[in-house]
Amino acid sequence: SGCSAPSDNPLRQVLDAVMRNAAKNGYLAKNPVANTPKFRANRRNTVRVQEPWTRDEAQQVLDAIIDKPIELFVTLAVYLGLRKSEILGLKWSDFDIPAGVFTIRRSVREISRYDTLGKRTTVMVEEDPKTATSRRTLVITRPVAEALMRHKARMGDTPSFTPDSWVIASRTGTV
């Protein structure tokens, strides 16, 4: 009562899983959560789409990040509308610099795993792109090429710099 859907629904989901397991193992006759409705906000009062940046706002951001480690990431997102998972999934082998193109072949996302003691760890997993049409080849535009070259120069002679290494990587070469 008084909580929002983002607060209520995950709690309901956990409670449902616990009760479903209890019913399955004979501790309960049936799952009491199964027939309870999910909380749904009044759709007339919710905002579905955030206003995109204006051209000036986008340019201010792009100007502020030149020569910063996040420059390539933001440039790909702003100029090409790539998803975070698609940008993180880029490897150097995805780029064909002489042809002026690169291909989205995979995506990377975080998942939580729990060990036998219930301790949660977060790991990155490589997956296929979100949809079939997400697998695509894009042109390397001039702003992207410039950001890519600055990013490559910042990496220098990193030992983990190979065609199969991640474009957006930690200092140790992990995604």
C-alpha positions in Angstrom: 0.0 0.0 0.0 1.4 3.3 -1.0 4.3 1.8 -2.9 5.0 2.2 -6.6 5.1 -0.6 -9.2 8.9 -0.6 -9.2 8.8 -1.3 -5.5 5.9 -3.7 -5.3 6.3 -5.9 -8.3 9.9 -7.2 -7.5 8.8 -8.0 -3.9 5.7 -9.8 -5.2 7.9 -11.7 -7.7 10.2 -12.9 -4.9 7.3 -13.8 -2.6 5.7 -15.7 -5.5 8.8 -17.7 -6.1 9.1 -18.6 -2.4 5.5 -19.6 -2.1 5.6 -21.6 -5.4 8.6 -23.6 -4.1 6.8 -24.2 -0.8 3.7 -25.5 -2.6 5.8 -27.7 -4.8 7.6 -29.2 -1.8 4.3 -29.9 0.1 4.6 -27.2 2.7 1.5 -25.4 1.4 -1.5 -26.7 -0.4 -1.3 -24.0 -3.0 0.6 -20.8 -3.8 -1.4 -17.9 -2.2 0.4 -15.3 -4.3 -0.5 -16.9 -7.6 -3.9 -15.3 -7.8 -2.9 -11.8 -6.6 -2.8 -9.1 -9.3 0.3 -7.3 -10.2 0.4 -3.7 -9.4 -0.3 -1.5 -12.4 0.0 2.2 -12.4 -2.7 4.4 -13.9 -1.3 4.7 -17.5 -2.8 8.1 -17.9 -0.5 9.5 -15.2 2.7 7.8 -16.3 5.3 9.3 -18.6 6.4 6.7 -21.2 9.0 8.6 -23.2 11.6 11.0 -21.9 12.2 13.9 -24.2 15.3 13.5 -26.3 18.1 16.0 -26.1 17.9 19.0 -28.4 20.6 19.4 -31.0 22.3 22.0 -28.8 22.1 19.8 -25.7 23.7 16.9 -27.6 26.4 19.1 -29.0 27.2 20.5 -25.5 27.6 16.9 -24.2 29.8 15.9 -27.3 32.0 19.0 -26.8 32.4 18.3 -23.1 33.6 14.7 -23.6 36.3 15.2 -26.3 39.5 13.4 -25.2 37.8 11.8 -22.2 37.7 8.0 -21.8 33.9 8.0 -22.3 34.1 9.9 -25.6 33.7 6.9 -28.0 30.8 5.4 -26.0 28.8 8.6 -26.0 29.6 9.4 -29.6 28.3 6.0 -30.7 25.2 6.4 -28.7 24.4 10.0 -29.8 25.3 9.8 -33.5 24.2 6.3 -34.2 21.6 5.6 -31.5 23.3 2.4 -30.4 22.1 0.6 -27.3 24.5 0.4 -24.3 24.7 -3.4 -24.7 25.6 -3.0 -28.4 28.4 -0.6 -27.7 29.8 -2.7 -24.9 29.7 -5.7 -27.3 32.0 -4.2 -29.9 35.3 -5.8 -30.5 38.1 -4.4 -32.7 37.4 -7.1 -35.3 33.9 -5.6 -35.8 35.5 -2.6 -37.4 36.6 -2.5 -41.1 38.4 0.9 -41.1 39.5 0.8 -44.8 35.9 0.1 -45.9 34.6 2.7 -43.4 32.0 0.3 -41.7 31.5 -1.7 -38.5 29.1 -4.5 -37.7 27.0 -5.0 -34.6 27.4 -8.8 -34.0 26.8 -9.2 -30.2 25.7 -7.4 -27.1 26.9 -7.5 -23.5 24.9 -7.1 -20.4 25.2 -7.6 -16.7 23.5 -10.4 -14.9 23.4 -11.4 -11.2 24.4 -14.8 -10.1 24.0 -16.3 -6.7 26.3 -18.9 -5.2 25.2 -21.7 -2.9 25.4 -19.5 0.1 23.2 -16.8 -1.5 26.0 -14.4 -2.2 25.3 -12.3 -5.3 28.0 -11.5 -7.9 27.5 -9.5 -11.0 29.0 -10.8 -14.3 29.0 -9.6 -17.9 27.6 -12.0 -20.5 28.0 -11.9 -24.2 24.7 -12.5 -26.2 23.2 -12.1 -29.6 21.8 -8.6 -30.3 18.4 -7.8 -28.9 16.5 -8.4 -32.2 17.3 -10.0 -35.6 17.4 -6.5 -37.2 19.9 -5.4 -34.5 22.6 -7.4 -36.2 23.6 -4.8 -38.8 26.5 -3.0 -40.5 26.9 0.8 -40.0 28.9 3.4 -41.7 31.7 5.0 -39.7 30.8 8.6 -39.9 33.5 11.3 -39.5 32.7 12.1 -35.8 32.7 8.4 -35.0 36.0 7.9 -36.9 37.6 10.8 -35.0 36.4 9.5 -31.7 37.6 6.0 -32.6 41.1 7.2 -33.5 41.4 9.2 -30.2 40.1 6.2 -28.3 42.7 3.9 -30.0 45.5 6.5 -29.3 44.5 6.6 -25.6 44.8 2.8 -25.4 48.3 3.0 -26.7 50.2 -0.2 -26.6 47.9 -2.0 -24.3 48.9 -5.7 -24.1 45.3 -6.8 -24.5 44.8 -4.9 -27.7 44.0 -7.6 -30.3 41.3 -8.0 -32.9 39.3 -10.0 -30.4 39.7 -7.5 -27.6 36.8 -5.3 -26.4 36.7 -1.8 -27.8 35.2 -0.4 -24.5 37.4 -2.2 -22.0 38.8 -1.8 -18.5 42.6 -1.3 -18.0 42.8 -5.1 -17.7 41.1 -5.7 -21.0 37.7 -6.9 -19.6 34.5 -5.5 -20.9 
